[in-house]
Amino acid sequence: MEYKYFFITFVPHIKPNIMKRNKIIFYVATGLLSVLLLFSVSQYFLKYDDIANAFESFGYPTYIIYPYAIAKLLGLLVLWLPGYKTLKEWAYAGFTFGFIFAFFAHFMIGDGEQMGAVIATVLLVVSYIYSKKI
């Protein structure tokens, strides 16, 4: 009798706590990812010459800097808007490709800056997983 009483009393309280934990993890991961991406975008606009030199060292054309910054901002906006499931999937996919390319670009030229891409990828994966759970 005590065993049954335990589950009737305490099990209904477990699901709201798990949902609250999942939301906290999602918001923290997505928030940190947002800070990282906003810093990146601010560098694209405020320190264009430095970023242009970096893009040239990667072998990328410099004319994609501003469109890439705008795409990052739009993708970030989509991640925070409620609904728009298909656009969110595209934004997560676009960020995944962008972070993978950034990692290999930094790795191949050997500038030691690839950890930013690794951190961004981890935050993106956690954000994606927990967006599905909430």
Summary of the structure (lengths in Angstrom):
residues: 134
radius of gyration: 19.7
end to end distance: 34.1
largest distance: 73.1
contacts: 338
relative contact order: 0.13
helix: 89%
strand: 0%
